[in-house]
Amino acid sequence: MCFVLYAGTTTPISRKKWDKGEWHRSLSDKDVPGLSVESLTARDAAVKVHFSHPEVQYVGSSSGCGCDFPHAMCQNSGWPELGYVEHLDGDQSALLRQALVSLLRASREKMVELYGLWDGDFDLAPEARETIAAEEILSPAFRFKERGFYRVSIA
């Protein structure tokens, strides 16, 4: 099962399909390719009920799904340190975080909603709600909480 991330905005974010070849080419360079942004499908459309913004889109990480985004698994209604999942080394993770923040800034939105959850859990309500600045995502200590809903202010 994969971690997935959705972004809610007032206008659509430019779409970009995930390029598996781009990721494999970048592994040797310790680089992280651009993120993918895709429209909702019939399969994941139920996630839209959690957002107040009219546009909701899937944001894929360097792995195609959201698994490369640093995230914490929910355990007993909390997010213990043991539940942290890292798929990338520190340099790659920092580049991925920067790519996500750049994508959010490029949206020209003042506030973007983000919801991270396990693939298939689209109709499950958030377990946590937080308001953060986009810069907080850049911190090496930041992890998206599984079923965490974020209102991200963009400076």
N, C-alpha and C positions, 0 to 999 in steps of 0.2 A: 504494500500500500504506500502511496506517496503523499507527501505534504503538498498542498496547493495554496496559492495566494491569489486573491481577487482584489481588484482596485475599483472603487466607485468614484466617478467624476461627473461633472456637469456636462462635459462634452467628451466625445470619444478620444482615447489615446490612439495615436497612429498604430496600425496593426503591423506586426512583423512575425512571420512564421519562424519557428525554431529551426536552425540549420545544424544538424548533427555533425556534418563535416567541419563546420566552423569550430565547434567545440573540440573535436579531435585534433585539428590543426593547432589549436591554441594550447593544448596540454603541454607540449614541449616548450612553449614560450612562457609558461607560468602566467598566461593571460586568461581573461574571462571574456567571452564574446558578449555582444549585445543581448539583451533580454528579448524574449518573445512576448508578444501581446496579441491575444486572440479573442474573438467574440465568443460569447456564451453559446453553447450548443443546447439541444433539447435535453441532453444528459445532465448538464450542470446548471440549467436555467433556474432551478429552485433556490440557488444561493442569492439571487437578486432580492428576495424578500427582506434580507437583513440590512440592505443599504438604503440610505435616504437620497443619494444621488441617482439620477435617471440612467446614467451609463455605467454598466458594470462589465469589466473585462478580466480575462484570465491573464496573469503575468507569470511567465515561465522563467526559471533560472537557467543557469548554464547547463543543467542536466536535462532540460526540456520540461520537466515537471518543476515543482517548487522545492524538491528535496535539498538542493544546494543552498537555499536560503537558510541561515542559521535559525534553528527553531528548538523549542522546548516542548516535550510531550507532557500532556496533562495527566497527573497521577493523583488520585484522591483529592480532586478539586484544587490542586496546586501544581506548580511547575518546579519540581526539585532539580537541583543541579545535575543529578544523575540522569535526568531526562533530556539533557541537552544533546542535540544531534549536530555534528559537524561533518560535512562531506568533503570540504576543501581545506587546503592548508591555509595558514594565516594570510599570505600574500594574495592568494586567489579569493579568499573570503572578503578581504578588504576591497578588492577590485569589484567583486559582485555587489557589495553593499554600495559602493560609489556608483555603479551602473544603475542600481535601483533608485537611489536618490536623484541622480541625473534624469532618469525617466520621469520621476514625479515632478521635478522642477520644469522639465520640458512640457509638461501638461498645461502649464500656465494657470493652474488652479491655486487658490489660496488654501484650500483644505481638500485632501484626498482621503477617502476611507479605504482601509485595507483590512481584509479578513483572511486569516490563515487557518486551514483546517485539513483534515485528512480527506483524500479523494473519496467521494461517495457520501460524505456526511453533509451534503449541501443544505439540507433543511434543518440541521441542528443549530439551535440558537448559540450565540457566543457565551463563553464561560467567563470572559473578562472583557472589559471595555476600558480603553486608555486613550488619552489625548497626549500626543507627543510632537516634538519638533522633528522635521525630517533629519536634522543633523544627528539625532539620537541613534538613528539606524546605522550611522557610520562607526559607532563605538564598537570595539572588539567584544565588549561584554553584552551587547544587545542580542536578544533572541526573540523571534516571533513566538508568542505563546500559541500552542495548539488551541484552536477555537478562541483566539484572541482577536478582538475587533479594535482597530486603531483609527482614530481621527488624527491625521498627520498634517500639521500646519507647515506650509511651504513658504520659506522666506525669500 
